[in-house]
Amino acid sequence: MNVLLVKMSSLGDIVHTLPAVQDAVGHGARFDWVVEENYHTVPALAAGVDNVLPVALRRWRRAPLAHAADMRRFHHRLRKRRYDLVLDAQGLVKSAAVARWANAGDRAGLDAVCARERLATLGYRRRVRVPRREHAIVRSRRLFAAALGYPPPASAPRFGLAIPARPGDDLVLAHGASWGSKLWPERFWTQLARRAAEAGLRPLLPWLGRERERARRIAAAVPEAVVCPPTNVAQALDLVARARAVVGVDSGLGHFAAAIGRPTVMVLGPTDPNLTGCHGAFARNVAAGMACAPCLSRRCRYRDSNHPSAPACLADVAPQRVWSALADLMAGERAGATSF
């Protein structure tokens, strides 16, 4: 079966979709994948994905008249091939609109209860309901199974990203996040970088935009730390692929690192590890223990004299706890264990 998959963003969501793709490939499906242009690298690495179709909706929306020709070319490319099924795994109006552009015999997606935007469901012929309180990976696997007609899988997720390990001494500190409430305190990153350097690892600090100043301050306090040069998404993913290990907050780089088998510790506060935590053979989620976490909010509203700065929940996740988890994972990887 030839399937057009519409899952355009974000990076973490794309990674969470990969096990569903591998399930479907095992049942005879082949995929073309529509994805935002910045994230095309990940689908291109996945087994069973024949063509990656980069789309630039974010860029096009800013200046639609200037990009009208690009939009027409993309629309023509979607119409050029007929698909047995178009599967919208995103559940947004914009993803449903892209799904409608395709030349397909069938269209499927989440139903109105499960889709992030109810209006999106008007674009599907078949609508699938999946449990809302399950991990994003499980939800995607259930959606694909129902849409393609095979039993929901009970096996451990496989990501299908064949990227060989490259032994080295770099520890990527993925300190940036799109939500302010996801940010681990800067002083904790400094303490972790110092501990890593003492253990013989070289802390690497990638950054986007205003994150560079935080990276510079951490590196100024830890001489062994290195502020990375400006990178795009593909270069950042290559940095992770070449790393010995990764520590990050709930962001795409951490999810990618876990998926390719790097020892990865993800620090979570406002987001729920049971819904969006990282998965992998050598991955561990370290979650805040405060009663208000996870709040699923972009802004921390908790204030008291013991937590004067936001986000309060992440201020309770001590660097030693994160380092201990990482040391266990690296030791397990060296021993060949996968039971963490």
C-alpha positions in Angstrom: 0.0 0.0 0.0 1.3 3.4 -1.0 0.6 5.9 1.8 1.1 9.6 2.0 1.8 10.6 5.6 1.2 14.1 6.7 3.1 14.9 9.9 4.8 18.2 9.4 6.2 19.2 12.9 7.5 19.5 15.5 10.8 17.5 15.7 9.8 15.6 18.8 6.4 14.8 17.3 8.1 13.5 14.2 10.3 11.2 16.2 7.3 9.9 18.1 5.7 8.9 14.8 8.6 6.8 13.6 7.6 3.6 15.5 4.2 3.7 13.9 5.8 4.0 10.5 8.0 0.9 11.2 4.9 -1.1 12.3 3.1 -0.2 9.1 6.2 -1.0 6.9 6.2 -4.5 8.6 2.6 -4.9 7.3 3.5 -4.0 3.7 3.1 -0.2 3.6 5.4 2.3 1.9 5.4 6.0 2.6 5.9 9.4 1.2 6.1 11.9 4.0 5.1 15.5 4.0 7.1 17.4 6.6 8.1 21.0 7.3 11.3 21.8 5.4 13.4 22.3 8.5 12.8 18.7 9.7 13.2 16.8 6.5 16.4 15.0 7.7 14.6 12.7 10.2 12.0 11.1 7.8 14.8 10.8 5.2 16.6 8.5 7.6 13.6 6.2 8.3 13.3 2.8 6.8 10.2 2.4 4.6 10.1 6.1 3.6 10.6 6.4 -0.2 10.2 10.1 -0.6 10.3 13.1 1.7 8.1 16.0 0.5 9.3 19.2 2.3 6.6 21.8 2.8 7.2 25.4 3.9 3.8 26.4 5.4 5.5 28.4 8.1 7.5 30.5 5.6 4.6 30.7 3.1 2.2 32.1 5.6 4.4 35.1 6.3 4.4 36.1 2.6 1.8 34.1 0.6 2.0 36.2 -2.5 5.8 36.0 -2.7 5.7 32.2 -2.4 2.6 31.5 -4.6 4.8 29.8 -7.3 6.3 27.5 -4.6 2.9 26.6 -3.3 1.7 25.7 -6.8 4.7 23.5 -7.4 4.2 21.7 -4.1 0.5 21.2 -4.9 1.4 19.8 -8.4 3.8 17.4 -6.8 1.2 16.0 -4.4 -1.3 15.6 -7.3 1.2 13.9 -9.5 1.1 10.5 -7.7 -2.0 8.6 -6.7 -1.9 7.2 -3.1 -4.0 4.4 -1.7 -4.3 6.3 1.5 -3.5 9.8 2.9 -3.0 9.6 6.6 -3.0 12.9 8.6 -1.2 12.1 11.8 -1.2 15.7 13.0 -4.8 16.5 13.4 -4.7 20.2 12.6 -6.6 22.3 10.0 -3.4 23.0 8.1 -2.4 19.3 8.0 -5.9 18.3 6.9 -5.7 20.9 4.1 -2.5 19.5 2.9 -4.0 16.0 3.0 -6.9 17.3 0.8 -4.5 18.5 -1.8 -3.2 14.9 -2.5 -4.6 12.6 -5.1 -5.8 9.7 -3.0 -8.5 7.0 -2.8 -8.9 7.3 0.9 -8.2 9.8 3.7 -7.9 9.0 7.4 -7.1 10.9 10.6 -8.1 11.3 14.2 -11.7 11.8 15.1 -13.1 15.0 16.6 -12.5 13.9 20.2 -8.8 13.2 19.6 -7.8 15.7 16.9 -6.1 18.8 18.2 -8.4 20.9 16.0 -11.9 19.5 15.5 -12.4 21.2 12.1 -9.6 19.1 10.7 -11.7 16.0 10.8 -14.0 17.3 8.1 -11.2 16.5 5.6 -11.2 12.7 6.3 -13.3 9.9 5.0 -12.4 7.7 8.0 -11.9 9.0 11.5 -10.0 7.1 14.2 -10.4 7.4 18.0 -7.4 6.6 20.1 -7.0 6.9 23.9 -6.1 10.5 24.9 -4.1 9.6 28.0 -1.5 7.4 26.4 2.0 8.2 25.2 2.2 9.9 21.9 4.1 6.9 20.5 1.3 4.6 21.5 -1.4 6.9 20.1 0.4 7.1 16.7 0.8 3.3 16.6 -2.9 2.8 17.3 -3.9 5.4 14.7 -1.7 3.7 12.0 -3.0 0.2 12.9 -6.6 1.3 12.6 -6.1 3.3 9.4 -4.1 0.5 7.7 -6.1 -2.4 9.1 -3.8 -4.5 11.3 -3.9 -5.3 15.0 -2.6 -2.6 17.5 1.0 -3.6 18.2 2.1 -4.6 21.7 5.8 -4.8 21.0 8.4 -2.3 22.1 8.7 0.6 19.7 11.3 0.5 16.9 12.4 3.8 15.4 14.1 2.5 12.2 16.9 5.0 12.3 20.1 3.1 11.5 22.8 5.5 12.8 26.0 3.8 14.0 27.4 4.9 17.4 30.6 6.9 17.1 32.6 6.6 20.3 33.8 9.9 21.6 33.8 12.2 24.6 31.2 14.8 23.7 28.2 15.4 26.0 25.5 17.5 24.2 23.7 19.7 26.7 20.4 20.5 24.9 19.5 23.4 27.2 17.0 25.2 24.9 13.2 24.8 24.6 10.3 26.5 23.0 8.4 26.8 26.3 9.9 29.0 29.0 8.4 26.6 31.6 10.5 23.8 30.2 13.8 25.5 31.0 16.1 23.9 33.6 17.9 26.6 35.8 21.0 27.9 34.2 23.1 27.3 37.3 22.1 23.6 37.1 23.4 23.3 33.6 26.7 24.9 34.8 27.0 22.4 37.6 26.2 19.5 35.3 28.8 20.7 32.7 31.4 21.0 35.4 30.7 17.5 36.7 30.8 16.1 33.1 34.2 17.8 32.5 35.6 16.3 35.7 34.5 12.9 34.3 36.4 13.4 31.1 33.5 14.5 28.9 33.5 17.6 26.8 30.2 19.6 27.2 28.8 20.9 23.9 26.3 23.7 24.0 24.1 24.0 20.8 21.8 27.1 20.7 19.2 28.9 18.7 18.6 32.7 18.7 18.8 34.1 22.3 19.9 30.8 23.7 23.5 31.7 22.7 23.9 34.0 25.6 23.0 31.3 28.1 25.4 28.9 26.3 28.2 31.5 26.6 27.6 32.1 30.3 27.8 28.3 31.0 30.9 28.0 28.9 32.5 31.0 30.7 32.0 29.2 34.0 33.3 25.8 32.7 36.4 26.2 30.6 36.1 22.7 29.1 32.6 23.5 27.7 32.3 24.5 24.0 29.7 26.8 22.6 28.7 25.4 19.2 28.7 27.5 16.1 25.4 28.5 14.5 23.6 25.3 13.3 20.5 24.4 11.4 18.3 21.4 12.4 20.2 19.0 10.2 23.6 20.0 11.7 22.2 19.9 15.2 21.0 16.3 14.6 24.4 15.4 13.3 26.0 16.8 16.4 23.7 14.6 18.5 24.5 11.5 16.3 28.2 12.0 16.9 27.8 12.5 20.7 28.7 10.1 23.5 25.6 11.1 25.4 22.9 13.8 25.6 21.1 15.7 28.4 18.2 17.8 27.5 14.8 19.2 28.5 11.6 18.1 26.7 12.7 19.1 23.2 13.3 17.5 19.8 17.0 17.0 20.1 16.6 14.8 23.2 13.9 12.7 21.6 16.1 12.2 18.6 19.1 11.2 20.7 17.0 8.6 22.6 15.6 7.2 19.4 19.0 6.6 17.9 20.2 4.9 21.0 22.5 7.5 22.6 22.5 7.5 26.4 19.9 10.3 27.0 18.5 11.9 30.1 15.5 14.1 29.6 14.5 16.6 32.4 10.8 17.2 32.5 8.7 19.6 34.6 5.5 20.9 33.0 5.2 18.1 30.5 4.2 14.5 31.4 6.7 11.7 30.8 3.8 9.3 30.5 2.6 11.3 27.5 5.6 12.8 25.8 8.7 11.4 27.6 11.7 10.1 25.6 11.9 6.4 24.6 15.0 4.5 23.7 17.2 1.6 24.7 19.3 4.0 26.8 16.9 6.7 27.7 15.6 7.9 31.1 13.1 10.6 32.0 13.9 12.6 35.2 10.7 14.3 36.2 9.9 17.0 38.7 8.3 15.8 41.9 6.2 18.9 42.8 2.5 18.4 43.2 1.7 20.9 40.5 3.7 19.0 37.9 3.0 18.2 35.2 0.8 21.3 34.6 1.1 21.2 30.7 1.4 25.0 30.8 3.8 27.2 28.8 4.1 29.6 31.8 4.9 28.7 35.4 2.4 30.3 37.7 3.7 28.8 41.0 5.2 31.2 43.4 6.4 30.9 47.0 9.4 32.0 49.1 11.2 28.7 48.5 10.8 29.0 44.7 11.3 32.6 43.8 12.1 31.9 40.1 10.2 30.1 37.5 9.8 27.3 36.6 9.5 26.1 40.2 9.2 22.4 39.4 12.5 22.2 37.5 14.3 24.0 40.3 13.6 20.8 42.3 15.4 18.5 39.8 19.0 18.5 41.2 22.0 18.2 38.9 23.3 15.3 40.9 20.1 13.3 40.2 20.5 14.0 36.4 24.2 13.1 36.5 23.6 9.8 38.4 21.0 8.8 35.8 23.4 9.6 32.9 26.2 7.7 34.5 24.0 4.6 34.9 22.9 4.8 31.3 26.5 5.2 30.0 27.6 2.2 32.1 24.6 0.2 30.9 25.5 1.0 27.3 29.1 -0.1 27.8 27.9 -3.3 29.3 25.4 -3.9 26.5 22.3 -3.7 28.7 19.0 -2.3 27.5 16.9 -2.6 30.6 16.9 1.0 31.9 
